Amino acid sequence: MGITKPRGYEHPNKRKRRISEEETEGPAHVEAQRIPEKKKGVGKWHVKPPAVTSGAETRKCVVVRLLVYPPAKGQVAVYDEMIEAGIAPRTAILGLLKRGFGDFHAAVLKRSIKPLQFDILSDEAPIETTRRVSPEFITTAKCIFDPFGILSDRALGRTMGETIIAAADGDVRRD
């Protein structure tokens, strides 16, 4: 009895060779290049429709790294309350960044936010996270927080992160 190949089975190397030969023939075989995809929970196969991309998906995004040192006691009241409630410092910082980033993003694009006049002091290790933003946001943020172009990406991320944390406490000057 032995192992038999299923009907219609084609070795992957032969399949690649056949597809590359079809591609050289021209665009007449575009429909054959669709990949069948099995529906979850259903035993029938269907053809995956061509991907439609919206304008938001085709725009370029830049990843910005935010760096925040946990503030010393008494610098940011909201953070102190979170720590007293038993929330871990990392979770508290990430929560404040998540909660405040939308408003910060809008304020930067409107140019209605000013850099902090003080540094957040800490003896603890920094907490890092990333956000995807538009290139326009980065350009505007650099104009606001680094008008002379001397800050590294890390220092710019720290300045933006500290501004977001301070904004959670209402300590940021706005126009």
KOLRO-888665 format. One record per residue: x, y, z of N, C-alpha, C, O, CB in turn. Coordinates in pm, whole numbers, padded with zeros to 5 digits, always signed. Glycine has a CB too. Example, Ala and Ser with C-alpha at 12.3 -4.5 7.8 and 13.67 -1.06 7.14 Angstrom:
# residues 2
+01319-00569+00780+01230-00450+00780+01320-00330+00780+01424-00332+00846+01131-00447+00905+01285-00225+00708+01367-00106+00714+01290+00003+00787+01341+00114+00804+01408-00060+00572
//
This chain:
# residues 175
+00082-00116+00000+00000+00000+00000+00088+00124+00000+00084+00179-00110-00094-00001+00118+00156+00177+00077+00247+00289+00066+00179+00424+00064+00056+00434+00066+00329+00274-00057+00260+00527+00060+00210+00664+00062+00187+00710-00081+00273+00694-00167+00309+00759+00135+00070+00767-00106+00040+00817-00239+00024+00968-00234-00014+01025-00132-00088+00750-00296+00054+01031-00346+00038+01175-00355-00109+01207-00378-00177+01136-00452+00126+01234-00469-00158+01312-00318-00296+01352-00344-00312+01395-00490-00218+01443-00554-00338+01466-00249-00434+01377-00540-00461+01415-00676-00441+01565-00692-00487+01643-00608-00603+01374-00718-00374+01606-00794-00351+01747-00819-00228+01804-00748-00201+01923-00761-00469+01823-00778-00153+01720-00674-00035+01768-00603+00075+01800-00702+00099+01727-00798+00014+01664-00502+00143+01913-00676+00255+01953-00759+00368+01996-00666+00346+02076-00575+00215+02068-00858+00486+01945-00688+00601+01976-00605+00626+02126-00608+00612+02188-00714+00727+01898-00652+00662+02188-00493+00683+02333-00488+00783+02385-00591+00762+02493-00646+00730+02373-00351+00890+02311-00618+00987+02357-00717+00926+02361-00857+00952+02454-00933+01110+02266-00717+00845+02261-00891+00778+02260-01020+00676+02373-01028+00659+02434-01133+00710+02124-01045+00608+02400-00917+00509+02506-00912+00577+02642-00937+00526+02724-01012+00435+02506-00776+00693+02665-00873+00766+02789-00893+00809+02805-01038+00798+02913-01096+00887+02795-00800+00859+02694-01095+00903+02697-01234+00786+02730-01327+00800+02809-01420+00967+02562-01272+00669+02668-01301+00551+02690-01384+00504+02835-01372+00468+02897-01473+00438+02592-01344+00504+02890-01251+00460+03028-01232+00555+03125-01300+00511+03222-01361+00450+03060-01082+00685+03101-01292+00781+03191-01357+00766+03184-01508+00785+03285-01576+00925+03156-01315+00732+03066-01564+00708+03055-01707+00582+03131-01746+00577+03194-01851+00697+02907-01749+00478+03125-01661+00354+03195-01690+00375+03346-01685+00314+03420-01763+00245+03153-01591+00460+03393-01594+00486+03536-01582+00555+03590-01706+00533+03705-01744+00569+03565-01459+00640+03510-01770+00709+03556-01889+00617+03561-02009+00647+03629-02107+00828+03467-01918+00504+03489-02003+00410+03491-02115+00335+03622-02124+00293+03660-02233+00312+03378-02103+00316+03693-02012+00248+03822-02017+00133+03832-01920+00110+03743-01838+00199+03849-02154+00059+03943-01930-00048+03969-01834-00176+03889-01858-00275+03910-01788-00081+04114-01837-00178+03798-01953-00298+03719-01980-00331+03626-01864-00445+03581-01851-00281+03640-02108-00233+03595-01781-00254+03499-01673-00266+03567-01537-00233+03505-01436-00141+03400-01669-00312+03690-01532-00325+03763-01407-00424+03695-01315-00401+03686-01194-00368+03907-01433-00534+03646-01369-00636+03580-01288-00583+03452-01224-00627+03415-01116-00759+03549-01372-00490+03385-01289-00436+03259-01236-00344+03282-01118-00312+03188-01045-00363+03183-01345-00299+03406-01098-00205+03433-00990-00273+03458-00857-00206+03473-00755-00119+03549-01026-00405+03464-00855-00475+03481-00728-00452+03359-00641-00450+03246-00689-00627+03505-00751-00436+03384-00514-00406+03277-00420-00535+03231-00355-00606+03311-00294-00304+03323-00313-00567+03103-00367-00687+03055-00297-00663+03056-00148-00555+03023-00100-00725+02913-00345-00766+03094-00075-00755+03103+00069-00871+03028+00132-00986+03047+00092-00753+03252+00116-00843+02944+00226-00948+02865+00289-01017+02949+00395-00952+03011+00479-00891+02736+00350-01151+02950+00391-01227+03021+00493-01217+02945+00623-01221+02822+00623-01375+03040+00450-01204+03017+00733-01197+02952+00863-01332+02896+00899-01434+02964+00890-01148+03050+00971-01333+02771+00941-01455+02707+00986-01542+02656+00874-01644+02592+00900-01533+02802+01068-01505+02680+00749-01584+02635+00635-01494+02549+00548-01376+02579+00532-01643+02755+00553-01549+02443+00492-01469+02350+00414-01451+02390+00270-01381+02320+00197-01529+02217+00419-01510+02500+00223-01499+02541+00084-01389+02643+00065-01355+02719+00157-01632+02598+00034-01332+02644-00055-01227+02738-00088-01287+02856-00161-01387+02841-00232-01117+02671-00172-01230+02971-00144-01272+03088-00220-01149+03163-00269-01039+03145-00217-01362+03181-00135-01169+03246-00368-01058+03324-00423-01053+03456-00349-01154+03525-00334-01074+03346-00576-00935+03490-00305-00914+03614-00232-00926+03732-00328-00858+03734-00431-00775+03614-00161-01011+03831-00296-01025+03945-00386-00899+04030-00385-00823+04028-00288-01147+04030-00346-00876+04105-00492-00757+04191-00494-00762+04294-00383-00869+04344-00348-00743+04261-00630-00647+04324-00329-00638+04417-00217-00667+04559-00265-00616+04604-00367-00499+04410-00151-00750+04629-00188-00781+04768-00217-00719+04850-00104-00749+04828+00013-00937+04793-00230-00635+04943-00140-00569+05024-00038-00634+05161-00034-00662+05221-00138-00418+05036-00065-00655+05208+00085-00712+05342+00100-00598+05443+00102-00481+05406+00107-00797+05352+00229-00633+05569+00099-00532+05675+00100-00451+05675+00228-00333+05710+00226-00598+05809+00082-00514+05637+00341-00443+05637+00469-00335+05531+00473-00231+05549+00536-00541+05616+00585-00360+05418+00404-00262+05310+00407-00144+05339+00317-00034+05290+00342-00328+05180+00366-00164+05417+00212-00055+05442+00120+00034+05557+00166+00144+05573+00113-00111+05473-00017-00012+05638+00263+00072+05745+00315+00190+05687+00391+00179+05582+00454-00009+05840+00405+00301+05757+00384+00418+05710+00455+00409+05742+00602+00357+05847+00642+00544+05772+00395+00459+05651+00684+00464+05672+00828+00608+05664+00874+00690+05593+00815+00376+05568+00903+00637+05736+00978+00769+05735+01039+00752+05687+01183+00656+05724+01250+00837+05878+01033+00843+05605+01228+00837+05557+01366+00920+05650+01452+01039+05671+01427+00887+05410+01377+00857+05707+01553+00927+05794+01646+00941+05721+01779+00845+05661+01828+00853+05931+01663+01059+05726+01836+01084+05659+01964+01072+05761+02076+01145+05860+02080+01225+05591+01965+00978+05734+02166+00958+05820+02283+01033+05760+02401+01029+05639+02422+00806+05838+02316+01101+05843+02475+01181+05800+02589+01141+05884+02709+01145+06007+02704+01334+05813+02558+01103+05817+02817+01060+05891+02936+01125+05828+03059+01121+05707+03078+00905+05892+02951+01185+05912+03140+01233+05868+03271+01118+05884+03369+01051+05987+03368+01361+05950+03317+01094+05784+03455+00987+05800+03554+01016+05922+03641+01126+05935+03696+00974+05673+03642+00919+06013+03655+00945+06136+03730+00964+06112+03879+00910+06017+03935+00831+06233+03709+01042+06199+03942+01061+06192+04087+00929+06228+04155+00842+06293+04097+01176+06287+04133+00917+06184+04278+00794+06210+04352+00772+06360+04364+00862+06436+04398+00801+06145+04493+00648+06402+04335+00611+06541+04345+00621+06619+04215+00573+06733+04209+00695+06605+04446+00681+06562+04111+00693+06635+03984+00565+06628+03901+00522+06728+03843+00811+06580+03904+00504+06510+03895+00382+06491+03817+00279+06425+03909+00292+06307+03943+00408+06404+03687+00179+06501+03948+00082+06454+04049+00004+06331+04003-00020+06240+04082-00015+06566+04083-00036+06327+03875-00113+06213+03824-00029+06086+03834-00080+05980+03873-00157+06237+03677+00098+06095+03799+00188+05980+03807+00201+05934+03953+00198+05814+03980+00327+06015+03748+00216+06027+04045+00227+05991+04187+00102+05919+04235+00112+05822+04310+00251+06117+04271-00015+05966+04192-00140+05899+04230-00147+05758+04176-00195+05667+04244-00261+05980+04182-00101+05739+04054-00102+05605+03993-00009+05510+04069-00044+05394+04092-00060+05613+03843+00107+05559+04108+00203+05476+04182+00146+05442+04319+00160+05328+04365+00339+05549+04197+00084+05538+04385+00024+05512+04517-00091+05412+04508-00120+05342+04604-00026+05643+04579-00157+05406+04392-00267+05311+04372-00216+05171+04341-00296+05078+04328-00358+05359+04259-00085+05155+04329-00027+05023+04309+00007+04989+04165+00038+04874+04135-00120+04921+04361+00001+05086+04077+00035+05062+03937+00186+05069+03922+00251+05157+03978-00035+05165+03844+00242+04975+03845+00386+04970+03823+00431+05095+03746+00355+05146+03663+00426+04841+03746+00552+05144+03772+00600+05265+03704+00594+05255+03551+00551+05349+03485+00741+05294+03746+00635+05142+03497+00633+05125+03350+00491+05134+03296+00467+05201+03196+00696+04989+03311+00397+05067+03363+00258+05069+03320+00200+05210+03331+00124+05253+03245+00175+04970+03403+00235+05280+03437+00185+05417+03455+00236+05509+03346+00158+05586+03289+00226+05470+03593+00364+05503+03316+00422+05588+03211+00359+05556+03076+00318+05646+03004+00576+05569+03205+00352+05427+03041+00294+05389+02912+00148+05431+02903+00101+05471+02796+00307+05237+02890+00075+05421+03014-00064+05464+03015-00079+05613+02994-00166+05658+02919-00130+05425+03145+00007+05691+03059+00003+05837+03040+00041+05875+02897-00017+05968+02840+00098+05906+03140+00138+05805+02839+00176+05832+02701+00062+05798+02606+00034+05872+02512+00302+05753+02663-00003+05686+02631-00115+05643+02545-00231+05742+02554-00290+05779+02453-00163+05502+02584-00261+05783+02676-00372+05875+02697-00345+06014+02641-00436+06079+02591-00403+05885+02844-00221+06060+02649-00190+06197+02610-00138+06216+02469-00125+06330+02424-00093+06250+02703-00106+06107+02398-00043+06124+02268-00136+06186+02164-00090+06265+02082+00006+05990+02217-00263+06154+02166-00356+06210+02069-00365+06361+02078-00358+06431+01977-00494+06151+02088-00382+06411+02200-00387+06556+02220-00254+06623+02184-00251+06730+02124-00424+06589+02365-00145+06557+02222-00012+06609+02191+00007+06616+02040+00059+06716+01988+00097+06520+02255-00034+06512+01969-00021+06507+01823-00096+06623+01759-00043+06693+01673-00074+06371+01769-00219+06644+01803-00300+06754+01748-00238+06890+01781-00237+06979+01696-00443+06746+01803-00188+06906+01903-00128+07033+01945-00002+07063+01865+00024+07179+01831-00097+07032+02095+00077+06960+01836+00199+06981+01758+00164+07024+01616+00224+07117+01562+00286+06853+01756+00067+06956+01555+00031+06991+01418-00030+07132+01408-00017+07198+01305-00068+06889+01362-00096+07176+01516-00150+07313+01520-00045+07414+01563-00066+07535+01555-00270+07320+01614+00068+07364+01610+00177+07446+01664+00131+07526+01785+00171+07641+01804+00231+07541+01556+00047+07463+01866-00007+07533+01984+00053+07480+02114-00009+07491+02220-00159+07518+01988+00171+07423+02108+00236+07369+02227+00377+07423+02234+00441+07447+02132+00236+07213+02226+00426+07441+02355+00561+07493+02377+00643+07386+02448+00588+07302+02520+00558+07626+02460+00775+07387+02429+00860+07293+02503+00856+07320+02653+00828+07432+02696+01005+07301+02452+00884+07218+02730+00889+07231+02876+01002+07326+02915+01105+07333+02848+00907+07093+02944+00982+07395+03023+01085+07485+03074+01169+07417+03183+01260+07478+03238+01022+07612+03128+01136+07290+03213+01208+07216+03316+01227+07073+03269+01155+07025+03181+01133+07221+03452+01324+07004+03329+01347+06864+03298+01281+06778+03404+01273+06816+03521+01498+06833+03288+01235+06661+03362+01183+06565+03460+01303+06491+03516+01379+06429+03442+01079+06466+03395+01320+06497+03647+01435+06436+03714+01401+06295+03760+01290+06269+03806+01480+06522+03833+01497+06206+03749+01475+06068+03792+01608+05996+03808+01707+06029+03744+01386+05993+03691+01606+05896+03897+01723+05810+03914+01699+05673+03853+01787+05587+03856+01758+05796+04063+01580+05651+03798+01543+05520+03746+01577+05508+03597+01609+05606+03531+01394+05495+03767+01569+05385+03547+01596+05358+03406+01484+05415+03319+01368+05418+03361+01613+05206+03382+01518+05458+03199+01415+05515+03112+01320+05409+03057+01354+05291+03050+01480+05589+02997+01203+05453+03018+01102+05366+02957+01087+05413+02814+01065+05532+02789+00964+05368+03036+01097+05320+02720+01089+05355+02579+00967+05292+02515+00924+05183+02552+01215+05310+02506+00911+05363+02419+00802+05311+02338+00809+05381+02203+00881+05479+02187+00663+05333+02407+00735+05331+02107+00736+05391+01974+00594+05426+01931+00496+05370+01980+00800+05295+01871+00585+05520+01840+00458+05561+01780+00481+05583+01632+00588+05628+01591+00400+05690+01849+00381+05552+01551+00388+05577+01408+00322+05713+01382+00208+05738+01422+00317+05461+01326+00395+05799+01314+00346+05934+01287+00377+05971+01142+00454+05902+01074+00409+06037+01385+00317+06078+01097+00341+06126+00961+00472+06205+00956+00517+06257+01058+00222+06213+00912+00532+06213+00839+00653+06295+00826+00628+06442+00858+00718+06511+00905+00709+06282+00686+00506+06491+00831+00472+06630+00863+00479+06653+01014+00524+06758+01060+00332+06664+00811+00434+06553+01092+00440+06565+01237+00584+06578+01284+00616+06663+01367+00373+06443+01304+00672+06494+01231+00814+06498+01271+00875+06633+01236+00948+06691+01317+00894+06383+01203+00848+06683+01117+00902+06813+01076+00854+06925+01169+00932+07010+01211+00861+06844+00930+00725+06924+01199+00670+07026+01288+00726+07013+01429+00760+07113+01492+00518+07018+01291+00736+06889+01479+00790+06866+01613+00935+06914+01623+00975+06971+01724+00781+06717+01650+01012+06891+01518+01151+06938+01519+01158+07090+01520+01246+07148+01584+01228+06882+01397+01067+07155+01450+01063+07302+01451+01031+07355+01590+01085+07457+01632+00958+07353+01350+00942+07285+01661+00901+07331+01794+01006+07297+01900+01047+07383+01978+00767+07270+01832+01049+07171+01903+01134+07122+02012+01283+07130+01982+01365+07122+02074+01098+06981+02044+01320+07144+01856+01462+07149+01820+01482+07252+01707+01518+07215+01595+01513+07009+01776+01460+07379+01737+01467+07480+01630+01606+07496+01569+01618+07544+01456+01421+07613+01684+01711+07458+01641+01846+07472+01588+01900+07343+01525+02010+07343+01471+01938+07516+01696+01823+07234+01533+01863+07109+01471+01981+07041+01537+02061+06977+01468+01895+07134+01329+01995+07052+01668+02111+06994+01735+02079+06868+01815+02170+06796+01857+02172+07096+01827+01950+06840+01837+01913+06724+01918+01920+06595+01836+01886+06592+01718+01772+06742+01975+01965+06488+01901+01961+06357+01837+01817+06307+01839+01731+06366+01904+02057+06255+01910+01790+06199+01767+01655+06141+01766+01613+06099+01906+01498+06115+01945+01648+06021+01670+01708+06046+01983+01679+06003+02119+01644+06123+02208+01548+06118+02286+01800+05927+02179+01720+06231+02196+01693+06350+02276+01560+06415+02237+01488+06465+02322+01808+06452+02261+01529+06414+02108+01400+06467+02063+01286+06381+02117+01184+06433+02160+01395+06473+01909+01304+06249+02115+01203+06158+02170+01184+06178+02319+01073+06167+02370+01241+06015+02142+01294+06207+02390+01283+06233+02533+01208+06363+02559+01122+06370+02647+01423+06239+02598+01240+06466+02483+01171+06594+02499+01021+06580+02473+00939+06633+02548+01231+06700+02406+00986+06508+02366+00844+06490+02335+00776+06405+02442+00663+06435+02482+00828+06425+02197+00842+06299+02488+00785+06213+02591+00761+06286+02722+00657+06270+02785+00875+06095+02616+00858+06368+02762+00843+06445+02886+00731+06548+02872+00660+06575+02969+00975+06516+02922+00716+06604+02754+00607+06701+02733+00471+06633+02744+00378+06690+02800+00622+06769+02595+00460+06513+02691+00334+06438+02700+00301+06406+02845+00187+06423+02888+00341+06309+02617+00402+06361+02921+00380+06326+03062+00341+06451+03142+00251+06446+03225+00508+06261+03122+00410+06562+03116+00376+06686+03188+00238+06737+03148+00167+06795+03231+00482+06794+03160+00199+06716+03023+00067+06759+02976-00044+06680+03046-00155+06730+03063+00055+06742+02824-00014+06557+03086-00112+06477+03159-00145+06542+03293-00254+06523+03349-00060+06333+03182-00049+06620+03344-00068+06689+03471-00112+06834+03451-00140+06904+03548+00060+06684+03554-00118+06879+03325-00162+07015+03297-00054+07118+03315-00085+07235+03337-00276+07050+03383+00075+07080+03305+00185+07173+03326+00245+07230+03198+00352+07291+03202+00292+07106+03404+00178+07212+03084+00235+07257+02959+00169+07387+02917+00047+07400+02918+00220+07150+02851+00253+07484+02878+00200+07612+02829+00153+07596+02687+00224+07538+02604+00306+07725+02840+00035+07647+02656-00018+07644+02521-00050+07786+02478-00076+07872+02562-00144+07553+02511-00048+07810+02347-00083+07943+02295-00233+07963+02298-00283+08068+02258-00030+07962+02152
//
